[in-house]
């Protein structure tokens, strides 16, 4: 599996970095494009619905999206 990298984004007006494997970041970009939204907006939505670690929440969100297709 790919090494974890830090990706910068803005969430609700605040710059932050998220640690993810590049494959998850690429899938997140694809999902944002498919939903006609930005990565930042999609991450904000995921963040608002999670109660724990944001990186983990993103991974779970992506896996659920893949399973639903």
Protein Blocks (a to p, Z undefined) as FASTA:
>chain_A
ZZdddddddeehiacdddddfklmmmmmmmmmmnopafklmmmmmmmmpcbdfklmmmmm
mmmmmmmZZ
